[in-house]
Amino acid sequence: MAPRAATAALLLLALPNAAWAQADLVLRGLDAKREEYGAVARKIWEFAEVGYQEEKSSALLQAQLKGAGFTVQAGVAEVPTAFVATYGSGKPVIAIVGEFDALPGLSQDAVPVRKVLYDGGPGHGCGHHLFGTAAAAAAVSVKDWLVAGKRAGTVRFYGTPAEEGGGGKIYMVRAGLFKDVDAVVSWHPGDVNQITRATTLANTSAKFRFHGVSAHAAAAPEQGRSALDAVEAMNHMVNLMREHVPAETRIHYIITNGGKAPNVVPDFAEVYYYARHSDMRLLDGIWERIVNAAKGAAQGTGTTMDFELVNSVYNVLTNDALSDVMQRALDQVGGLKYTSEESAFARQIRTTLSGTLPPEGTEEKVLPPEVGVSSGSTDMGDLSWVVPTVQLSAATWVPGTPAHSWQAVAAGGMSIGTNGMMVAAKTMALTAIALFQEPSHLQKARAEFERRLGGFVYKSRVGDRKPPLDYRKASQ
């Protein structure tokens, strides 16, 4: 049996013939709307709105879903750009999650050479313009499938802002918006097509602010107490600490405010920290030591310190039962084939990349699942500890392209990005259809979820703080 025929047979095992006929219609329906969804993604790419400021991007996706017959609840969880779009009623409730925030400082044209559109401007270096659009496309397709078969059940699209460090999903989970959901289906743009069975790094971040006493740095330095000295003392202690934490720990920071003039002792300084580890329980202890370093730095420099917790996300809790279902769907959908123009674009992009690159044509394949620990962090982690969750990656960038790069922005703004986005939309739609059609998938997923929890009760690390709606304002 040929590989494609074999994978088709596997999917047919998951869906009865009548259901598969409808699923085939869903795939063809998505193909028919490729240009429409590509235009939506391109608009969001052009908006390039950073976390919690995605007003136009959120509104555009809401309009798409309203036009498809969904009921939209906007401004949920005290976040103006967060929303939930619902179609249907009753069980099961299948959620499809979409993001749409850009990154600061990654402005780039959709060309295979470095070409900034706006100096210092934002750009979609993580492909969230594709993320939100593909998820919306999948949700609409599943709704069409429910309608065509007059089936019971609920499909929901969750518009989740500020994934890049703002933790939008944390506040949506805290608001109870996922409490009746049976499974979450999601994806992320990337440079390969594969199911994500890997966990991620839990991540805690905060802005540490030191307050001192200003003075003339030459005429009366003894009267000053430098807030910048405190920042530098904290950084030095944390850097010494790196030798004494688990090897897989990641700690990084930037000084966001170091004073205004060299001849004035700074009375205010700020440093922005991230700390990551694959186990939130271990990260809690590492973070406590970082906070203690800040306290010691303040005491040693005669300053005072306070800090604002910006974000704290869990590592992802994987679910093999759901991954098996999504694997069959991705195997059926397959990868993507570049046109001659896209191949030329990709070859030029490859000349700008470093390291050992995947072979040309990798985008055409479905790779074995990603396992182990991913180096990234995401607020999908918090969601995965309250609802069984599954994700895939689709090749929206030239294979070998790193996330958060101008090369990712460039490919994401042209047809390569659109093609990969449609692979994701089709895979998510088929996955959701299989979950609606066969309740045993959800039963197995829930049993595995409870087993992996092992009695652990999720508790958000952000406590009762308000969503940090202004966390990106100083970054632009």
Stockholm file with secondary structure:
# STOCKHOLM 1.0

chainA/1-476         MAPRAATAALLLLALPNAAWAQADLVLRGLDAKREEYGAVARKIWEFAEVGYQEEKSSALLQAQLKGAGFTVQAGVAEVPTAFVATYGSGKPVIAIVGEFDALPGLSQDAVPVRKVLYDGGPGHGCGHHLFGTAAAAAAVSVKDWLVAGKRAGTVRFYGTPAEEGGGGKIYMVRAGLFKDVDAVVSWHPGDVNQITRATTLANTSAKFRFHGVSAHAAAAPEQGRSALDAVEAMNHMVNLMREHVPAETRIHYIITNGGKAPNVVPDFAEVYYYARHSDMRLLDGIWERIVNAAKGAAQGTGTTMDFELVNSVYNVLTNDALSDVMQRALDQVGGLKYTSEESAFARQIRTTLSGTLPPEGTEEKVLPPEVGVSSGSTDMGDLSWVVPTVQLSAATWVPGTPAHSWQAVAAGGMSIGTNGMMVAAKTMALTAIALFQEPSHLQKARAEFERRLGGFVYKSRVGDRKPPLDYRKASQ
#=GR chainA/1-476 SS CCHHHHHHHHHHHHSCHHHHHHHHHHHHHHHHTHHHHHHHHHHHHHHCCBTTCCHHHHHHHHHHHHHTTCEEEESGGGCTTCEEEEEEESSCEEEEEECCCBBTTCCCCSSSSCCCSSTTCCBCTTCHHHHHHHHHHHHHHHHHHHHHTTCCEEEEEEECCCTTTTCHHHHHHHTTTTTTCSEEEEEEEESSCEEBCCBCCEEEEEEEEEECBCCBTTTCGGGCBCHHHHHHHHHHHHHHHGGGSCTTCEEEEEEEECCSCTTBCCSEEEEEEEEEESCHHHHHHHHHHHHHHHHHHHHHHTCEEEEEEEEEECCCCCCHHHHHHHHHHHHHHCCCCCCHHHHHHHHHHHTTCCSCCCCTTGGGSCCCCBCSBCSCCCTHHHHHTTSCEEEEEEECSCTTCCSSSHHHHHHHTSHHHHHHHHHHHHHHHHHHHHHHHCHHHHHHHHHHHHHHHTTCCCCCTTTTCCCCTTTTGGGC
#=GC SS_cons         CCHHHHHHHHHHHHSCHHHHHHHHHHHHHHHHTHHHHHHHHHHHHHHCCBTTCCHHHHHHHHHHHHHTTCEEEESGGGCTTCEEEEEEESSCEEEEEECCCBBTTCCCCSSSSCCCSSTTCCBCTTCHHHHHHHHHHHHHHHHHHHHHTTCCEEEEEEECCCTTTTCHHHHHHHTTTTTTCSEEEEEEEESSCEEBCCBCCEEEEEEEEEECBCCBTTTCGGGCBCHHHHHHHHHHHHHHHGGGSCTTCEEEEEEEECCSCTTBCCSEEEEEEEEEESCHHHHHHHHHHHHHHHHHHHHHHTCEEEEEEEEEECCCCCCHHHHHHHHHHHHHHCCCCCCHHHHHHHHHHHTTCCSCCCCTTGGGSCCCCBCSBCSCCCTHHHHHTTSCEEEEEEECSCTTCCSSSHHHHHHHTSHHHHHHHHHHHHHHHHHHHHHHHCHHHHHHHHHHHHHHHTTCCCCCTTTTCCCCTTTTGGGC
//
